[in-house]
Amino acid sequence: MITRTVSKNPRTTRGDLVNDLQRAGTKVTKPTISNTLRRQGLKSCSARRVPLLKPVHVQARLKFAREHLDDPDEDWENVIWSDETKIELFGKNSTRRVWRTKNAELHPKNTIPTVKHGGGNIMLWGCFSAKGPGRLIRVKERMNGAMYREILSENLLPSARALKMKRGWVFQHDNDPKHTARATKEWLRKKHFKVLEWPSQSPDLNPIENLWREMKVRVAQRQPQNITALEEICMEEWAKIPATVCENLVKTYRKRLTSVIANKGYITKY
């Protein structure tokens, strides 16, 4: 009964199970419930936060994965992947583990400084291909459609040239309203940029998310103390990401598509 209940509703608490069993005439303790579930290979974990997927999103993700599953690796190597990300000066991006003695948890060497209302953050736009990182720039104001087109105008083609993209390369961006605005679509059409049709709510299908994580870990290790330093360190660490990391992310792209299909359209581990 314990295993069946948890399998049906993973959010069931041990307290719920104790009460359910008590109503059924069986007295069981919480540790017994934990041990029972552990023997079944189940353990209590923090629920991951993922984008909200409506049925239309699930179907679009499945359609994308099935349509592109047999695309040759060379096609993905000819894609420039892009995205925006926010990186915080203090906060979860700065989480680190430390080696310390029992009563030294408050020694300055063993702490991460925080401020009451957060230490500020910066917004970044970046792109990459299988050949390495492209440009990374800081977005200093609230981005709108016009600003986004300006960013592409100044950074997309130079990135493509620097990465030595083959003729007919494809541009990827998600379905943020700024990206899908009529004016942006028209601008991309006039520039003759090929754009990859993208399913909404699919960060797991964009390998740049892996690069953001890589960069944020590197930045946190350097512990920038102000916004200026944060920006400088982001630029430095982005440029240091090896081309082999980018190449491997793209080389294994088919695995992402396979995972989406296996997961029936829902968010995958990527």
C-alpha positions, 0 to 999 in steps of 0.5 A: 500500500505504501509503495502503491500510494507513493507511485500514484502520488509522489508528493504524498508525505510520510505523515499522510501515509501514517494516517492512511495506514492508521485508518486501515487499522495498521500502526506504522512509524515514519522511519519504517515508511522511509526504510520500506520505500528505500528498499523499493528504490525510492527516496525523498528528494527536492522536486525539480523546478521545470517549465510548465508544459501544457498539452500543446507544448508536449505535442510540439516538443514530440513533433520537433524531436521526431522530425529531427531525430534522423538529421545528420550531425553535420546539420546540428554543427551548422546551427548557432544556438543563442539565449539570454540568462541572468547571473546574480552577484550574490545568491544561488549562483554563488553557492559553494561547499567548503572544508572547515572544522566543527565550530568555524562555520562563521569564519570569513573564509568559510562564508559567502557574503550576502546582502539583504535585498540581493546583490544585484544581477546582470542580464547576458545574451550569448551564442555558440556553435559546435566550433566554440563560444560566440559573442557574449554581451551584457544587456544593460537595459530592459530588453524590448524587440528593438533592442533585441534586433540591435543585439543581433545586428551587432553580434550575430553575423560577427559571431558567425564569421568568427566561428567560420560557419558554413554557408546556409548556417541556421540560427536558433532562438526560443519563442520569447515574444521579443524573438517572435515579434513580427518586426523581428521575424521581418528583420531576420527574413530581410537579412536572409537568416535561416531560423530553426523552428522551435518548440516553446518551453524547451530549455532542455533542447537548447545546449546553451543552457549547459554552457550557462551552467558551466560559466556560472560555476566558474564565475562563482568560484572567482567570487566577484565582489561588485557588478563591474567585476561580475561582468568582466569575469563572465566575459573572461570565463565565457571565452575560456570555455573549450571548443571541445565542450561546445563540440561535444554538446552538439555531437550528442544532440540526438540523445536529447531528442531521443530523451524527449521521445522516451519521456513522452514530450516532457522535460528531460534531464538536460 
